[in-house]
């Protein structure tokens, strides 16, 4: 039975149940395969004197078995705002004794990191101590942000040299990894998964009625509805979507997500006089997201950078075409006209892309065919084959 020890700072817990859900789904799908045992160590960063959200986060550092995966949540010392250089060492200090005990009780075959920084350098220290092969997965911001900060890049490069293999969520991100000095010959593409029971085409009119009942969103019969799913941060570009709405009368925008830009975006919507067509829903349970996507005529996300956004895949699977920027793996997903449009990161370009999609009037089934290759089962099968190859070495 292959036994995997995975280090993942990006993982849901009781306090942040929607944080890193795609990592949890991946590891659960792997654990569901015959003969595989998965242990995830999810280090929880807590300041020496936790206050506010950190106090609640500390209480969520609870071990258990979740979705067939054994979860351990040791706390490590986090220094907010300035702790970046020290986080890998702090994680090792908290995790290594636990990893040694677990390995002594039931030996692992491989140590895995689910984010390149700080997880990768910390996992490298643990793998070296246990005498095990190392795998590191890159997901987007870990390369595109941390990979361009000197101290982090140096630690990431050292971990990459030690690694037996690395994963990237897109070909575009793999090129970005090579550009910051990570060995290209060790990189394998591993696309995200998809819950096909949740994300599939549904009746658009019916789900518009549900939006009216649940969120009081009531576009006229001849008006359009677009969704924008992502954290409310500058990198995701919601301001461009609001400005595009000002150029497209009769289009309502639903914004799903939370973040520091919420108040600013609300003020922009008011200034542009589109606030009556803008609906901020906050963070939604994953089970509620298909209803929003299926009710929408397009999903818009003008990101400055991405790996390969799960929201792109989920929208396509629901039969909702994309209007997105040429970020990350966008061209690996938008391969046919029915998948959507890749546009410049400007309000004018987004507005033109939307009008083009509306005029094309693709059926949900035509759009959903572009996501046919994605599932958590396929994701887990590819991951199992990759891990098995590394463990043999």
Steps between C-alpha positions, in 0.01 A plus 500: 500500500667831393509744791526872423588772751378833360582842644230756418461847649226546240222280644153557648430489873208582727583873504573533127292220342537632143875558511681257271198276442649389167804359684270308734295361209818385328637319805160347580471367144846345531414344838186350344710294261565138598820453693586867562546657844525877523607701804484880474685722742326837487717739706297784646689827544419679825678804652651468851202689645210415267224759480197547275488261206822332614335403827218328309754343263694356795183328623454346153837321522330165562614158378264245348405289200329706229382348175712192556816706557683504832546868593747637754497873580801601710537870573810689394611845608397761246626858503234695304615725214875439544522123559539392137874423516458294817184301423670190352725464806210564738296232324787251518541570872132422560457213253822297501449330841148401392622374162767290669245339734257426218775356281632281784152361566416431133769594244415730212616458139506867398487852640290745301446878514178647364624859458850610406553757776525463792397133469769396250812598698346367824408167336853476360646512852254235618558270200877525551467415869278199428710385205204514261447630145339843469230640270390864485192640325480854360157660479542862391562772756778295658702539177367831368532679836742317729718392211597863440599577859870436546508308829199284401633426149831379640328264742264380226790435261685295762187294571447447126854366461430247776157402364459175311218666305280808482145563385351805329130574452560625144756507223517878532589474868763238419667756273484753783665245731785452255535878464581537871764229483313182593615191305263458206580132449343416837164670431184308409164661419220400736168669424240568764198281564127567499199379698285389207203429727491869594619676186294416192249687281162577657194691391600869481149643543436285805821612667429863423174458688696353792738799497197725519360308798827453690694821426237740365684522166232587246626583150231566242418218258708661223796587725822299530673365809874448546690344789843595632640239740816575695653671802435875503863601452669717235657200323155361409396824327140548610533876443535432126178298511313786666626743236397254228150491650485877458556440126238222471152619601260221587767275650503408870816387678516249786823508702579192707784529748634707786810709545649839586368670184134453590435856621701656218312300237167600649602867478608458138167337412318796658718757323444328164124487571489124450440410865140401419641236262779378730446227759769405754416159645809453716645154553263220399496138598644295215163330455334837428747604228356285216166676535662839444709376207211321332286813527767715334561569131878529551767480769749788497835503677761751376787375716849646476641153569374146559612140498189338358201633692255243636225758443570486125455123489190506720334767286562307177369179658177685581469607136601861567755646255800699618622853439848497650841654454801324352625398844657170598340200332217697335597382149514140620131524591354744246584286197177547303258791444234333715733510804501877496723795417848601612517879521730779603481618861287804431137596544451556126643159408290322762184676377575397140569143609171482687297635211668250267412210733140620533465520121651153446238344729678169558294228667605388850583154366729648234682698769517215752671273245813714551533370857427134423855389590486631857396292801645423841519135399722585202704736717557229763588236240769724351628589847519135606701410188739789560549429872551128435780583254677723754463256790669223294809713465 
